[in-house]
Amino acid sequence: MWLSRAIVAPLVRMIYRPIIEGKQNVPKKGAVILASNHMSFIDSIAIPVASPRQVHFLAKSSYFEGTGLKGWASRTFFTAVGASPVRRGAGQAALDALDQHQKMLEEGLAVALYPEGTRSLDGRLYKGRTGVAFLALQTGAKVVPVGLIGTNEAMPVGASMPKREPRVRVRFGEPIDVSHYGPASSGKARRLATDAIMAAIHELSGQELAGVYNEPPAQNPIDRIKQALPHERR
C-alpha cells in the first residue's frame, strides 16, 4: 500500500493542485479521526491525498470486487488511498462499520469519517450524527475537523471525472479533545461532542447550516414514522 500511495498521492496533487491548509494540525502518530463535511465522491480522495499521514476509510465493497482491467484499476486506486471494503447499509451493516473503525483507532491509525452520514446535495452543512463522537469518546482518539471547499463543483453528482478547476481546498483544523464531555455511554456527551465537532467543521467550510439531519427520502409509511419519532442519529 505504501508504494502505491507514494505514487498515487503525488500524482493527484500534481494534476489537481489542491490548496491544503493546516497540515500541521494532523498529529503525526496515534489514533485520530479526520471528521469532514461531505459534498462529493472525491472527498474520500481529497482527504487522503492532502493528509500528511496515511488515512484509512471505508468504501463500498463493489469498488474492490470488479473484474478485468477496470476492476484491477479500481481496486489498486482505492487501496492506494487507504480504503477498506465495507458492506453499506443500516442495522447490522452500520454496526459492523462502526466496529471496523473502532479497531482501526485502537491500532493507532488515522481514519476519515463524515458526521453528516451522507453527501449534501445542496451544499449546506447538515446536523452531525453521533457515531464520530462515540468513537472518539470510546477510544480516546483526537478529532481533527476538516473543511472541504469546492469538491462539489470539481465533481458534481453524475460527473464521471473531477475537473481541474475550481481547485479544491482542504482545511485541517486544530485537534479537538472531546473526553471532557463524558463517557461514550452518555447520549448527552455524544450529542455535545458532536455539536462541537460540527461547529468546528462549519468554521472551516463556511457552508450554510441546514439545521436538520440529511435524511434519505422515506420509501414507505413505516420509514416516515421512524423519521418523525425523536431518536439519536448515530
Helices and strands as residue ranges (DSSP letters): H 2-16, E 19-21, G 23-25, E 32-36, H 43-50, E 55-60, G 61-64, H 68-80, E 83-86, H 92-106, E 110-113, H 131-139, E 142-149, H 151-154, E 169-172, G 179-181, H 187-205, H 221-228
